[in-house]
Amino acid sequence: MSDLQAAFDAAVAASKTLSERPDNQTLLRIYSLFKQATEGDVAGRRPGFTDLVGRAKYDAWAGLQGTSAEAAMQAYVDLIGALRG
């Protein structure tokens, strides 16, 4: 396992134990970085206008299209590290 993968796995675990709940924009950033790192570019149709949460998640993830898994992992690790202080 690479050092980056180990750091990413540790950050995923740490994200579940943050002392404060991040704001919605930060939560979307965490979600989108995780999805890009683990699944790659977004696929499927954008949710309908009645699914506001689904649309926000889709749009956040779609904003990272073309980002490599490694870059998304590193950004995730950095973000969680910043949130932990």
HTML snippet that shows the backbone in 3Dmol.js (N, CA, C, O; Angstrom):
<script src="https://3Dmol.org/build/3Dmol-min.js"></script>
<div id="view" style="width:600px;height:400px;position:relative"></div>
<script>
const pdb = `
ATOM      1  N   MET A   1       0.847  -1.180   0.000  1.00  0.00           N
ATOM      2  CA  MET A   1       0.000   0.000   0.000  1.00  0.00           C
ATOM      3  C   MET A   1       0.891   1.241   0.000  1.00  0.00           C
ATOM      4  O   MET A   1       1.861   1.318   0.755  1.00  0.00           O
ATOM      5  N   SER A   2       0.563   2.189  -0.833  1.00  0.00           N
ATOM      6  CA  SER A   2       1.372   3.399  -0.918  1.00  0.00           C
ATOM      7  C   SER A   2       1.164   4.286   0.308  1.00  0.00           C
ATOM      8  O   SER A   2       0.184   4.152   1.040  1.00  0.00           O
ATOM      9  N   ASP A   3       2.109   5.185   0.503  1.00  0.00           N
ATOM     10  CA  ASP A   3       1.998   6.132   1.621  1.00  0.00           C
ATOM     11  C   ASP A   3       0.771   7.015   1.456  1.00  0.00           C
ATOM     12  O   ASP A   3       0.088   7.323   2.433  1.00  0.00           O
ATOM     13  N   LEU A   4       0.487   7.424   0.213  1.00  0.00           N
ATOM     14  CA  LEU A   4      -0.679   8.268  -0.035  1.00  0.00           C
ATOM     15  C   LEU A   4      -1.963   7.524   0.288  1.00  0.00           C
ATOM     16  O   LEU A   4      -2.871   8.095   0.893  1.00  0.00           O
ATOM     17  N   GLN A   5      -2.055   6.257  -0.105  1.00  0.00           N
ATOM     18  CA  GLN A   5      -3.247   5.466   0.192  1.00  0.00           C
ATOM     19  C   GLN A   5      -3.422   5.311   1.701  1.00  0.00           C
ATOM     20  O   GLN A   5      -4.541   5.401   2.206  1.00  0.00           O
ATOM     21  N   ALA A   6      -2.339   5.083   2.416  1.00  0.00           N
ATOM     22  CA  ALA A   6      -2.403   4.953   3.873  1.00  0.00           C
ATOM     23  C   ALA A   6      -2.849   6.269   4.511  1.00  0.00           C
ATOM     24  O   ALA A   6      -3.664   6.270   5.433  1.00  0.00           O
ATOM     25  N   ALA A   7      -2.313   7.388   4.019  1.00  0.00           N
ATOM     26  CA  ALA A   7      -2.702   8.699   4.546  1.00  0.00           C
ATOM     27  C   ALA A   7      -4.176   8.981   4.238  1.00  0.00           C
ATOM     28  O   ALA A   7      -4.888   9.552   5.063  1.00  0.00           O
ATOM     29  N   PHE A   8      -4.628   8.579   3.049  1.00  0.00           N
ATOM     30  CA  PHE A   8      -6.024   8.762   2.664  1.00  0.00           C
ATOM     31  C   PHE A   8      -6.941   7.945   3.568  1.00  0.00           C
ATOM     32  O   PHE A   8      -7.954   8.450   4.052  1.00  0.00           O
ATOM     33  N   ASP A   9      -6.586   6.688   3.793  1.00  0.00           N
ATOM     34  CA  ASP A   9      -7.391   5.835   4.668  1.00  0.00           C
ATOM     35  C   ASP A   9      -7.463   6.410   6.080  1.00  0.00           C
ATOM     36  O   ASP A   9      -8.516   6.370   6.717  1.00  0.00           O
ATOM     37  N   ALA A  10      -6.349   6.942   6.566  1.00  0.00           N
ATOM     38  CA  ALA A  10      -6.326   7.553   7.899  1.00  0.00           C
ATOM     39  C   ALA A  10      -7.198   8.809   7.920  1.00  0.00           C
ATOM     40  O   ALA A  10      -7.892   9.067   8.904  1.00  0.00           O
ATOM     41  N   ALA A  11      -7.165   9.589   6.837  1.00  0.00           N
ATOM     42  CA  ALA A  11      -7.984  10.802   6.769  1.00  0.00           C
ATOM     43  C   ALA A  11      -9.472  10.458   6.710  1.00  0.00           C
ATOM     44  O   ALA A  11     -10.295  11.159   7.299  1.00  0.00           O
ATOM     45  N   VAL A  12      -9.817   9.389   6.007  1.00  0.00           N
ATOM     46  CA  VAL A  12     -11.221   8.952   5.959  1.00  0.00           C
ATOM     47  C   VAL A  12     -11.693   8.607   7.371  1.00  0.00           C
ATOM     48  O   VAL A  12     -12.785   9.004   7.778  1.00  0.00           O
ATOM     49  N   ALA A  13     -10.879   7.877   8.108  1.00  0.00           N
ATOM     50  CA  ALA A  13     -11.235   7.531   9.491  1.00  0.00           C
ATOM     51  C   ALA A  13     -11.328   8.797  10.346  1.00  0.00           C
ATOM     52  O   ALA A  13     -12.239   8.928  11.163  1.00  0.00           O
ATOM     53  N   ALA A  14     -10.392   9.722  10.162  1.00  0.00           N
ATOM     54  CA  ALA A  14     -10.378  10.961  10.946  1.00  0.00           C
ATOM     55  C   ALA A  14     -11.575  11.844  10.620  1.00  0.00           C
ATOM     56  O   ALA A  14     -12.049  12.587  11.479  1.00  0.00           O
ATOM     57  N   SER A  15     -12.067  11.769   9.388  1.00  0.00           N
ATOM     58  CA  SER A  15     -13.201  12.615   8.999  1.00  0.00           C
ATOM     59  C   SER A  15     -14.461  12.267   9.783  1.00  0.00           C
ATOM     60  O   SER A  15     -15.366  13.092   9.913  1.00  0.00           O
ATOM     61  N   LYS A  16     -14.517  11.079  10.290  1.00  0.00           N
ATOM     62  CA  LYS A  16     -15.689  10.631  11.057  1.00  0.00           C
ATOM     63  C   LYS A  16     -15.635  11.098  12.507  1.00  0.00           C
ATOM     64  O   LYS A  16     -16.616  10.967  13.239  1.00  0.00           O
ATOM     65  N   THR A  17     -14.493  11.645  12.924  1.00  0.00           N
ATOM     66  CA  THR A  17     -14.331  12.046  14.320  1.00  0.00           C
ATOM     67  C   THR A  17     -13.953  13.517  14.451  1.00  0.00           C
ATOM     68  O   THR A  17     -13.296  13.898  15.420  1.00  0.00           O
ATOM     69  N   LEU A  18     -14.356  14.346  13.497  1.00  0.00           N
ATOM     70  CA  LEU A  18     -14.072  15.778  13.583  1.00  0.00           C
ATOM     71  C   LEU A  18     -14.807  16.367  14.781  1.00  0.00           C
ATOM     72  O   LEU A  18     -15.933  15.971  15.083  1.00  0.00           O
ATOM     73  N   SER A  19     -14.167  17.317  15.463  1.00  0.00           N
ATOM     74  CA  SER A  19     -14.765  17.893  16.662  1.00  0.00           C
ATOM     75  C   SER A  19     -15.995  18.738  16.344  1.00  0.00           C
ATOM     76  O   SER A  19     -16.923  18.802  17.150  1.00  0.00           O
ATOM     77  N   GLU A  20     -16.014  19.388  15.179  1.00  0.00           N
ATOM     78  CA  GLU A  20     -17.163  20.185  14.760  1.00  0.00           C
ATOM     79  C   GLU A  20     -17.649  19.705  13.400  1.00  0.00           C
ATOM     80  O   GLU A  20     -16.868  19.234  12.573  1.00  0.00           O
ATOM     81  N   ARG A  21     -18.952  19.834  13.186  1.00  0.00           N
ATOM     82  CA  ARG A  21     -19.503  19.489  11.872  1.00  0.00           C
ATOM     83  C   ARG A  21     -19.159  20.622  10.913  1.00  0.00           C
ATOM     84  O   ARG A  21     -19.477  21.780  11.185  1.00  0.00           O
ATOM     85  N   PRO A  22     -18.512  20.303   9.795  1.00  0.00           N
ATOM     86  CA  PRO A  22     -18.169  21.340   8.812  1.00  0.00           C
ATOM     87  C   PRO A  22     -19.421  21.944   8.175  1.00  0.00           C
ATOM     88  O   PRO A  22     -20.496  21.346   8.209  1.00  0.00           O
ATOM     89  N   ASP A  23     -19.267  23.141   7.592  1.00  0.00           N
ATOM     90  CA  ASP A  23     -20.394  23.756   6.889  1.00  0.00           C
ATOM     91  C   ASP A  23     -20.715  22.944   5.627  1.00  0.00           C
ATOM     92  O   ASP A  23     -19.948  22.070   5.223  1.00  0.00           O
ATOM     93  N   ASN A  24     -21.846  23.247   5.027  1.00  0.00           N
ATOM     94  CA  ASN A  24     -22.312  22.453   3.890  1.00  0.00           C
ATOM     95  C   ASN A  24     -21.349  22.474   2.709  1.00  0.00           C
ATOM     96  O   ASN A  24     -21.151  21.443   2.066  1.00  0.00           O
ATOM     97  N   GLN A  25     -20.744  23.624   2.407  1.00  0.00           N
ATOM     98  CA  GLN A  25     -19.799  23.700   1.296  1.00  0.00           C
ATOM     99  C   GLN A  25     -18.597  22.796   1.551  1.00  0.00           C
ATOM    100  O   GLN A  25     -18.114  22.136   0.631  1.00  0.00           O
ATOM    101  N   THR A  26     -18.116  22.763   2.776  1.00  0.00           N
ATOM    102  CA  THR A  26     -16.976  21.911   3.119  1.00  0.00           C
ATOM    103  C   THR A  26     -17.377  20.447   3.056  1.00  0.00           C
ATOM    104  O   THR A  26     -16.596  19.608   2.606  1.00  0.00           O
ATOM    105  N   LEU A  27     -18.577  20.134   3.500  1.00  0.00           N
ATOM    106  CA  LEU A  27     -19.065  18.749   3.414  1.00  0.00           C
ATOM    107  C   LEU A  27     -19.145  18.305   1.952  1.00  0.00           C
ATOM    108  O   LEU A  27     -18.797  17.168   1.633  1.00  0.00           O
ATOM    109  N   LEU A  28     -19.597  19.185   1.071  1.00  0.00           N
ATOM    110  CA  LEU A  28     -19.649  18.849  -0.350  1.00  0.00           C
ATOM    111  C   LEU A  28     -18.247  18.639  -0.908  1.00  0.00           C
ATOM    112  O   LEU A  28     -18.037  17.755  -1.739  1.00  0.00           O
ATOM    113  N   ARG A  29     -17.293  19.438  -0.462  1.00  0.00           N
ATOM    114  CA  ARG A  29     -15.905  19.285  -0.914  1.00  0.00           C
ATOM    115  C   ARG A  29     -15.350  17.940  -0.444  1.00  0.00           C
ATOM    116  O   ARG A  29     -14.689  17.239  -1.211  1.00  0.00           O
ATOM    117  N   ILE A  30     -15.616  17.579   0.811  1.00  0.00           N
ATOM    118  CA  ILE A  30     -15.163  16.292   1.345  1.00  0.00           C
ATOM    119  C   ILE A  30     -15.776  15.158   0.521  1.00  0.00           C
ATOM    120  O   ILE A  30     -15.070  14.242   0.100  1.00  0.00           O
ATOM    121  N   TYR A  31     -17.080  15.221   0.294  1.00  0.00           N
ATOM    122  CA  TYR A  31     -17.789  14.194  -0.475  1.00  0.00           C
ATOM    123  C   TYR A  31     -17.203  14.056  -1.876  1.00  0.00           C
ATOM    124  O   TYR A  31     -16.887  12.954  -2.324  1.00  0.00           O
ATOM    125  N   SER A  32     -17.063  15.190  -2.562  1.00  0.00           N
ATOM    126  CA  SER A  32     -16.618  15.136  -3.955  1.00  0.00           C
ATOM    127  C   SER A  32     -15.182  14.635  -4.075  1.00  0.00           C
ATOM    128  O   SER A  32     -14.871  13.882  -4.998  1.00  0.00           O
ATOM    129  N   LEU A  33     -14.312  15.033  -3.172  1.00  0.00           N
ATOM    130  CA  LEU A  33     -12.933  14.539  -3.206  1.00  0.00           C
ATOM    131  C   LEU A  33     -12.885  13.040  -2.943  1.00  0.00           C
ATOM    132  O   LEU A  33     -12.131  12.313  -3.590  1.00  0.00           O
ATOM    133  N   PHE A  34     -13.700  12.577  -1.981  1.00  0.00           N
ATOM    134  CA  PHE A  34     -13.740  11.146  -1.682  1.00  0.00           C
ATOM    135  C   PHE A  34     -14.213  10.354  -2.902  1.00  0.00           C
ATOM    136  O   PHE A  34     -13.601   9.353  -3.274  1.00  0.00           O
ATOM    137  N   LYS A  35     -15.303  10.807  -3.519  1.00  0.00           N
ATOM    138  CA  LYS A  35     -15.845  10.093  -4.679  1.00  0.00           C
ATOM    139  C   LYS A  35     -14.857  10.099  -5.845  1.00  0.00           C
ATOM    140  O   LYS A  35     -14.688   9.084  -6.520  1.00  0.00           O
ATOM    141  N   GLN A  36     -14.198  11.251  -6.087  1.00  0.00           N
ATOM    142  CA  GLN A  36     -13.247  11.329  -7.189  1.00  0.00           C
ATOM    143  C   GLN A  36     -12.061  10.410  -6.926  1.00  0.00           C
ATOM    144  O   GLN A  36     -11.547   9.774  -7.846  1.00  0.00           O
ATOM    145  N   ALA A  37     -11.628  10.340  -5.674  1.00  0.00           N
ATOM    146  CA  ALA A  37     -10.480   9.495  -5.323  1.00  0.00           C
ATOM    147  C   ALA A  37     -10.811   8.012  -5.415  1.00  0.00           C
ATOM    148  O   ALA A  37      -9.960   7.211  -5.801  1.00  0.00           O
ATOM    149  N   THR A  38     -12.030   7.644  -5.068  1.00  0.00           N
ATOM    150  CA  THR A  38     -12.373   6.228  -5.005  1.00  0.00           C
ATOM    151  C   THR A  38     -13.073   5.697  -6.254  1.00  0.00           C
ATOM    152  O   THR A  38     -12.967   4.508  -6.554  1.00  0.00           O
ATOM    153  N   GLU A  39     -13.792   6.559  -6.994  1.00  0.00           N
ATOM    154  CA  GLU A  39     -14.569   6.087  -8.137  1.00  0.00           C
ATOM    155  C   GLU A  39     -14.197   6.748  -9.458  1.00  0.00           C
ATOM    156  O   GLU A  39     -14.594   6.263 -10.517  1.00  0.00           O
ATOM    157  N   GLY A  40     -13.448   7.840  -9.420  1.00  0.00           N
ATOM    158  CA  GLY A  40     -13.100   8.543 -10.647  1.00  0.00           C
ATOM    159  C   GLY A  40     -14.169   9.544 -11.030  1.00  0.00           C
ATOM    160  O   GLY A  40     -14.951   9.985 -10.188  1.00  0.00           O
ATOM    161  N   ASP A  41     -14.198   9.900 -12.303  1.00  0.00           N
ATOM    162  CA  ASP A  41     -15.139  10.912 -12.785  1.00  0.00           C
ATOM    163  C   ASP A  41     -16.584  10.496 -12.564  1.00  0.00           C
ATOM    164  O   ASP A  41     -16.928   9.315 -12.605  1.00  0.00           O
ATOM    165  N   VAL A  42     -17.418  11.500 -12.329  1.00  0.00           N
ATOM    166  CA  VAL A  42     -18.839  11.272 -12.109  1.00  0.00           C
ATOM    167  C   VAL A  42     -19.450  10.612 -13.345  1.00  0.00           C
ATOM    168  O   VAL A  42     -19.045  10.883 -14.475  1.00  0.00           O
ATOM    169  N   ALA A  43     -20.421   9.750 -13.111  1.00  0.00           N
ATOM    170  CA  ALA A  43     -21.112   9.060 -14.198  1.00  0.00           C
ATOM    171  C   ALA A  43     -22.605   9.111 -13.917  1.00  0.00           C
ATOM    172  O   ALA A  43     -23.028   9.364 -12.789  1.00  0.00           O
ATOM    173  N   GLY A  44     -23.373   8.876 -14.921  1.00  0.00           N
ATOM    174  CA  GLY A  44     -24.820   8.856 -14.744  1.00  0.00           C
ATOM    175  C   GLY A  44     -25.435  10.224 -14.967  1.00  0.00           C
ATOM    176  O   GLY A  44     -24.752  11.201 -15.272  1.00  0.00           O
ATOM    177  N   ARG A  45     -26.725  10.257 -14.806  1.00  0.00           N
ATOM    178  CA  ARG A  45     -27.476  11.488 -15.045  1.00  0.00           C
ATOM    179  C   ARG A  45     -27.517  12.352 -13.804  1.00  0.00           C
ATOM    180  O   ARG A  45     -27.488  11.859 -12.677  1.00  0.00           O
ATOM    181  N   ARG A  46     -27.585  13.642 -14.034  1.00  0.00           N
ATOM    182  CA  ARG A  46     -27.725  14.600 -12.933  1.00  0.00           C
ATOM    183  C   ARG A  46     -29.122  14.443 -12.340  1.00  0.00           C
ATOM    184  O   ARG A  46     -30.096  14.371 -13.089  1.00  0.00           O
ATOM    185  N   PRO A  47     -29.243  14.389 -11.010  1.00  0.00           N
ATOM    186  CA  PRO A  47     -30.569  14.249 -10.389  1.00  0.00           C
ATOM    187  C   PRO A  47     -31.497  15.400 -10.766  1.00  0.00           C
ATOM    188  O   PRO A  47     -31.047  16.493 -11.107  1.00  0.00           O
ATOM    189  N   GLY A  48     -32.776  15.139 -10.700  1.00  0.00           N
ATOM    190  CA  GLY A  48     -33.786  16.134 -11.051  1.00  0.00           C
ATOM    191  C   GLY A  48     -33.821  17.303 -10.080  1.00  0.00           C
ATOM    192  O   GLY A  48     -33.212  17.252  -9.012  1.00  0.00           O
ATOM    193  N   PHE A  49     -34.536  18.352 -10.454  1.00  0.00           N
ATOM    194  CA  PHE A  49     -34.555  19.574  -9.659  1.00  0.00           C
ATOM    195  C   PHE A  49     -35.221  19.411  -8.296  1.00  0.00           C
ATOM    196  O   PHE A  49     -35.052  20.268  -7.428  1.00  0.00           O
ATOM    197  N   THR A  50     -35.959  18.351  -8.093  1.00  0.00           N
ATOM    198  CA  THR A  50     -36.589  18.142  -6.788  1.00  0.00           C
ATOM    199  C   THR A  50     -35.629  17.504  -5.787  1.00  0.00           C
ATOM    200  O   THR A  50     -35.897  17.506  -4.585  1.00  0.00           O
ATOM    201  N   ASP A  51     -34.529  16.967  -6.263  1.00  0.00           N
ATOM    202  CA  ASP A  51     -33.522  16.343  -5.398  1.00  0.00           C
ATOM    203  C   ASP A  51     -32.359  17.323  -5.209  1.00  0.00           C
ATOM    204  O   ASP A  51     -31.309  17.182  -5.835  1.00  0.00           O
ATOM    205  N   LEU A  52     -32.562  18.309  -4.344  1.00  0.00           N
ATOM    206  CA  LEU A  52     -31.574  19.370  -4.160  1.00  0.00           C
ATOM    207  C   LEU A  52     -30.248  18.842  -3.630  1.00  0.00           C
ATOM    208  O   LEU A  52     -29.185  19.264  -4.086  1.00  0.00           O
ATOM    209  N   VAL A  53     -30.301  17.933  -2.680  1.00  0.00           N
ATOM    210  CA  VAL A  53     -29.074  17.384  -2.104  1.00  0.00           C
ATOM    211  C   VAL A  53     -28.322  16.559  -3.144  1.00  0.00           C
ATOM    212  O   VAL A  53     -27.107  16.691  -3.291  1.00  0.00           O
ATOM    213  N   GLY A  54     -29.046  15.715  -3.860  1.00  0.00           N
ATOM    214  CA  GLY A  54     -28.430  14.897  -4.904  1.00  0.00           C
ATOM    215  C   GLY A  54     -27.795  15.745  -5.987  1.00  0.00           C
ATOM    216  O   GLY A  54     -26.710  15.426  -6.474  1.00  0.00           O
ATOM    217  N   ARG A  55     -28.461  16.824  -6.368  1.00  0.00           N
ATOM    218  CA  ARG A  55     -27.910  17.727  -7.389  1.00  0.00           C
ATOM    219  C   ARG A  55     -26.641  18.406  -6.888  1.00  0.00           C
ATOM    220  O   ARG A  55     -25.663  18.526  -7.626  1.00  0.00           O
ATOM    221  N   ALA A  56     -26.660  18.849  -5.638  1.00  0.00           N
ATOM    222  CA  ALA A  56     -25.486  19.524  -5.077  1.00  0.00           C
ATOM    223  C   ALA A  56     -24.296  18.568  -5.027  1.00  0.00           C
ATOM    224  O   ALA A  56     -23.171  18.948  -5.352  1.00  0.00           O
ATOM    225  N   LYS A  57     -24.551  17.332  -4.620  1.00  0.00           N
ATOM    226  CA  LYS A  57     -23.478  16.337  -4.577  1.00  0.00           C
ATOM    227  C   LYS A  57     -22.953  16.039  -5.977  1.00  0.00           C
ATOM    228  O   LYS A  57     -21.743  15.984  -6.195  1.00  0.00           O
ATOM    229  N   TYR A  58     -23.861  15.850  -6.917  1.00  0.00           N
ATOM    230  CA  TYR A  58     -23.476  15.565  -8.296  1.00  0.00           C
ATOM    231  C   TYR A  58     -22.638  16.709  -8.862  1.00  0.00           C
ATOM    232  O   TYR A  58     -21.589  16.485  -9.466  1.00  0.00           O
ATOM    233  N   ASP A  59     -23.111  17.930  -8.661  1.00  0.00           N
ATOM    234  CA  ASP A  59     -22.408  19.094  -9.210  1.00  0.00           C
ATOM    235  C   ASP A  59     -21.023  19.255  -8.585  1.00  0.00           C
ATOM    236  O   ASP A  59     -20.062  19.587  -9.280  1.00  0.00           O
ATOM    237  N   ALA A  60     -20.920  19.021  -7.285  1.00  0.00           N
ATOM    238  CA  ALA A  60     -19.615  19.129  -6.616  1.00  0.00           C
ATOM    239  C   ALA A  60     -18.647  18.087  -7.176  1.00  0.00           C
ATOM    240  O   ALA A  60     -17.484  18.390  -7.443  1.00  0.00           O
ATOM    241  N   TRP A  61     -19.129  16.876  -7.349  1.00  0.00           N
ATOM    242  CA  TRP A  61     -18.289  15.800  -7.887  1.00  0.00           C
ATOM    243  C   TRP A  61     -17.937  16.078  -9.345  1.00  0.00           C
ATOM    244  O   TRP A  61     -16.792  15.885  -9.752  1.00  0.00           O
ATOM    245  N   ALA A  62     -18.908  16.529 -10.133  1.00  0.00           N
ATOM    246  CA  ALA A  62     -18.664  16.827 -11.545  1.00  0.00           C
ATOM    247  C   ALA A  62     -17.630  17.942 -11.697  1.00  0.00           C
ATOM    248  O   ALA A  62     -16.917  17.989 -12.699  1.00  0.00           O
ATOM    249  N   GLY A  63     -17.545  18.828 -10.724  1.00  0.00           N
ATOM    250  CA  GLY A  63     -16.566  19.905 -10.761  1.00  0.00           C
ATOM    251  C   GLY A  63     -15.134  19.416 -10.695  1.00  0.00           C
ATOM    252  O   GLY A  63     -14.208  20.160 -11.020  1.00  0.00           O
ATOM    253  N   LEU A  64     -14.942  18.191 -10.284  1.00  0.00           N
ATOM    254  CA  LEU A  64     -13.603  17.610 -10.183  1.00  0.00           C
ATOM    255  C   LEU A  64     -13.268  16.712 -11.376  1.00  0.00           C
ATOM    256  O   LEU A  64     -12.236  16.041 -11.373  1.00  0.00           O
ATOM    257  N   GLN A  65     -14.112  16.694 -12.371  1.00  0.00           N
ATOM    258  CA  GLN A  65     -13.899  15.820 -13.531  1.00  0.00           C
ATOM    259  C   GLN A  65     -12.514  16.051 -14.115  1.00  0.00           C
ATOM    260  O   GLN A  65     -12.095  17.188 -14.331  1.00  0.00           O
ATOM    261  N   GLY A  66     -11.819  14.962 -14.364  1.00  0.00           N
ATOM    262  CA  GLY A  66     -10.480  15.030 -14.926  1.00  0.00           C
ATOM    263  C   GLY A  66      -9.376  15.046 -13.881  1.00  0.00           C
ATOM    264  O   GLY A  66      -8.200  14.908 -14.219  1.00  0.00           O
ATOM    265  N   THR A  67      -9.742  15.213 -12.615  1.00  0.00           N
ATOM    266  CA  THR A  67      -8.754  15.191 -11.527  1.00  0.00           C
ATOM    267  C   THR A  67      -8.333  13.747 -11.294  1.00  0.00           C
ATOM    268  O   THR A  67      -9.178  12.853 -11.236  1.00  0.00           O
ATOM    269  N   SER A  68      -7.044  13.519 -11.162  1.00  0.00           N
ATOM    270  CA  SER A  68      -6.563  12.153 -10.935  1.00  0.00           C
ATOM    271  C   SER A  68      -6.943  11.682  -9.530  1.00  0.00           C
ATOM    272  O   SER A  68      -7.177  12.488  -8.631  1.00  0.00           O
ATOM    273  N   ALA A  69      -6.997  10.374  -9.366  1.00  0.00           N
ATOM    274  CA  ALA A  69      -7.302   9.799  -8.056  1.00  0.00           C
ATOM    275  C   ALA A  69      -6.261  10.243  -7.029  1.00  0.00           C
ATOM    276  O   ALA A  69      -6.600  10.547  -5.885  1.00  0.00           O
ATOM    277  N   GLU A  70      -4.997  10.278  -7.441  1.00  0.00           N
ATOM    278  CA  GLU A  70      -3.928  10.660  -6.520  1.00  0.00           C
ATOM    279  C   GLU A  70      -4.074  12.111  -6.076  1.00  0.00           C
ATOM    280  O   GLU A  70      -3.901  12.419  -4.897  1.00  0.00           O
ATOM    281  N   ALA A  71      -4.392  13.005  -7.014  1.00  0.00           N
ATOM    282  CA  ALA A  71      -4.574  14.421  -6.675  1.00  0.00           C
ATOM    283  C   ALA A  71      -5.770  14.602  -5.746  1.00  0.00           C
ATOM    284  O   ALA A  71      -5.714  15.399  -4.810  1.00  0.00           O
ATOM    285  N   ALA A  72      -6.856  13.863  -6.002  1.00  0.00           N
ATOM    286  CA  ALA A  72      -8.039  13.949  -5.148  1.00  0.00           C
ATOM    287  C   ALA A  72      -7.735  13.405  -3.750  1.00  0.00           C
ATOM    288  O   ALA A  72      -8.174  13.974  -2.751  1.00  0.00           O
ATOM    289  N   MET A  73      -6.988  12.311  -3.683  1.00  0.00           N
ATOM    290  CA  MET A  73      -6.603  11.762  -2.381  1.00  0.00           C
ATOM    291  C   MET A  73      -5.777  12.775  -1.588  1.00  0.00           C
ATOM    292  O   MET A  73      -6.023  12.996  -0.403  1.00  0.00           O
ATOM    293  N   GLN A  74      -4.803  13.384  -2.248  1.00  0.00           N
ATOM    294  CA  GLN A  74      -3.944  14.347  -1.553  1.00  0.00           C
ATOM    295  C   GLN A  74      -4.752  15.555  -1.085  1.00  0.00           C
ATOM    296  O   GLN A  74      -4.549  16.033   0.032  1.00  0.00           O
ATOM    297  N   ALA A  75      -5.659  16.054  -1.915  1.00  0.00           N
ATOM    298  CA  ALA A  75      -6.506  17.179  -1.530  1.00  0.00           C
ATOM    299  C   ALA A  75      -7.409  16.805  -0.356  1.00  0.00           C
ATOM    300  O   ALA A  75      -7.645  17.625   0.530  1.00  0.00           O
ATOM    301  N   TYR A  76      -7.910  15.579  -0.346  1.00  0.00           N
ATOM    302  CA  TYR A  76      -8.747  15.088   0.754  1.00  0.00           C
ATOM    303  C   TYR A  76      -7.941  15.049   2.048  1.00  0.00           C
ATOM    304  O   TYR A  76      -8.398  15.520   3.089  1.00  0.00           O
ATOM    305  N   VAL A  77      -6.738  14.485   1.973  1.00  0.00           N
ATOM    306  CA  VAL A  77      -5.862  14.401   3.155  1.00  0.00           C
ATOM    307  C   VAL A  77      -5.566  15.798   3.678  1.00  0.00           C
ATOM    308  O   VAL A  77      -5.621  16.033   4.885  1.00  0.00           O
ATOM    309  N   ASP A  78      -5.251  16.728   2.778  1.00  0.00           N
ATOM    310  CA  ASP A  78      -4.949  18.101   3.180  1.00  0.00           C
ATOM    311  C   ASP A  78      -6.149  18.783   3.827  1.00  0.00           C
ATOM    312  O   ASP A  78      -6.005  19.468   4.839  1.00  0.00           O
ATOM    313  N   LEU A  79      -7.328  18.599   3.248  1.00  0.00           N
ATOM    314  CA  LEU A  79      -8.538  19.221   3.772  1.00  0.00           C
ATOM    315  C   LEU A  79      -8.876  18.696   5.166  1.00  0.00           C
ATOM    316  O   LEU A  79      -9.152  19.480   6.074  1.00  0.00           O
ATOM    317  N   ILE A  80      -8.855  17.387   5.337  1.00  0.00           N
ATOM    318  CA  ILE A  80      -9.161  16.804   6.647  1.00  0.00           C
ATOM    319  C   ILE A  80      -8.115  17.253   7.668  1.00  0.00           C
ATOM    320  O   ILE A  80      -8.453  17.552   8.813  1.00  0.00           O
ATOM    321  N   GLY A  81      -6.854  17.299   7.255  1.00  0.00           N
ATOM    322  CA  GLY A  81      -5.804  17.781   8.149  1.00  0.00           C
ATOM    323  C   GLY A  81      -6.055  19.208   8.598  1.00  0.00           C
ATOM    324  O   GLY A  81      -5.853  19.538   9.766  1.00  0.00           O
ATOM    325  N   ALA A  82      -6.495  20.056   7.678  1.00  0.00           N
ATOM    326  CA  ALA A  82      -6.789  21.450   8.019  1.00  0.00           C
ATOM    327  C   ALA A  82      -7.985  21.555   8.967  1.00  0.00           C
ATOM    328  O   ALA A  82      -7.999  22.400   9.863  1.00  0.00           O
ATOM    329  N   LEU A  83      -8.985  20.697   8.767  1.00  0.00           N
ATOM    330  CA  LEU A  83     -10.173  20.725   9.620  1.00  0.00           C
ATOM    331  C   LEU A  83      -9.863  20.218  11.033  1.00  0.00           C
ATOM    332  O   LEU A  83     -10.489  20.643  12.004  1.00  0.00           O
ATOM    333  N   ARG A  84      -8.909  19.322  11.133  1.00  0.00           N
ATOM    334  CA  ARG A  84      -8.547  18.784  12.449  1.00  0.00           C
ATOM    335  C   ARG A  84      -7.686  19.767  13.224  1.00  0.00           C
ATOM    336  O   ARG A  84      -7.598  19.694  14.450  1.00  0.00           O
ATOM    337  N   GLY A  85      -7.053  20.687  12.507  1.00  0.00           N
ATOM    338  CA  GLY A  85      -6.243  21.732  13.156  1.00  0.00           C
ATOM    339  C   GLY A  85      -4.927  21.283  13.460  1.00  0.00           C
ATOM    340  O   GLY A  85      -4.126  22.043  14.005  1.00  0.00           O
TER     341      GLY A  85
END
`;
const viewer = $3Dmol.createViewer("view");
viewer.addModel(pdb, "pdb");
viewer.setStyle({}, {cartoon: {color: "spectrum"}});
viewer.zoomTo();
viewer.render();
</script>
